[in-house]
Each structure stands twice: as structure tokens, then as C-alpha cells.
């Protein structure tokens, strides 16, 4: 079973790919999406580390 964090990350990645494919690479939009993705990835990693501790 997939973790909730993985599904959220997949969703953001899919959204980023859609934006890039359309060529709508507004710097602000891309930067905000990347920040969101990085934050979610960090939270997911921290969650995995605390589960394994």
C-alpha cells in the first residue's frame, strides 16, 4: 500500500510535468511548485525516518 505522502508527491510531479509540457513555465509558478515538492519530500523522508527509529 502506498503512503499518503507518496501519492501527494506523485500528484505534484504530474502537475509539474503538465505545466512543462504545455510550455507554461512561469518562473513563479514553477518555483512555488518546486518548493512545495521539496517540502513534501522532506516531510515524507522525516516521517519514514521516525517510523524506522
Backbone torsions as a table, in degrees:
resi	resn	phi	psi	omega
1	UNK	NA	138.7	-177.5
2	UNK	-82.3	146.7	177.8
3	UNK	-77.0	151.4	179.2
4	UNK	-57.7	-41.7	-180.0
5	UNK	-60.0	-39.4	178.9
6	UNK	-63.7	-42.0	179.6
7	UNK	-64.3	-40.2	178.5
8	UNK	-65.0	-42.0	179.2
9	UNK	-64.0	-44.9	177.9
10	UNK	-57.7	-40.5	-179.9
11	UNK	-62.9	-44.7	-180.0
12	UNK	-67.4	-40.4	178.4
13	UNK	-61.7	-45.3	178.7
14	UNK	-60.5	-40.9	178.9
15	UNK	-63.5	-43.7	178.6
16	UNK	-62.2	-44.5	179.4
17	UNK	-61.0	-40.3	178.6
18	UNK	-62.0	-45.2	179.9
19	UNK	-61.9	-44.5	-178.8
20	UNK	-65.8	-43.9	179.8
21	UNK	-60.1	-38.4	179.3
22	UNK	-73.1	-15.6	-178.2
23	UNK	79.4	14.1	179.2
24	UNK	-89.7	68.8	-174.7
25	UNK	-94.3	54.9	174.3
26	UNK	-57.7	123.1	-176.3
27	UNK	-53.9	-44.1	-177.7
28	UNK	-63.6	-44.9	-178.7
29	UNK	-62.1	-47.9	-178.9
30	UNK	-63.6	-42.2	-179.0
31	UNK	-63.7	-43.6	179.2
32	UNK	-64.5	-40.9	179.1
33	UNK	-64.6	-40.6	179.3
34	UNK	-67.0	-39.6	177.6
35	UNK	-61.8	-43.8	-179.9
36	UNK	-62.0	-44.3	179.8
37	UNK	-62.5	-44.4	179.6
38	UNK	-62.5	-43.1	179.4
39	UNK	-62.2	-45.4	-178.9
40	UNK	-64.8	-39.3	179.0
41	UNK	-64.5	-41.4	178.8
42	UNK	-64.2	-44.1	179.7
43	UNK	-62.4	-41.1	-179.9
44	UNK	-63.6	-44.1	178.6
45	UNK	-62.2	-45.2	-180.0
46	UNK	-61.6	-40.4	178.5
47	UNK	-62.8	-42.2	179.5
48	UNK	-66.0	-40.6	-179.8
49	UNK	-64.5	-42.2	-178.5
50	UNK	-69.7	-31.4	177.5
51	UNK	-68.8	-35.8	-177.0
52	UNK	-83.0	-13.8	-176.1
53	UNK	-70.6	NA	NA
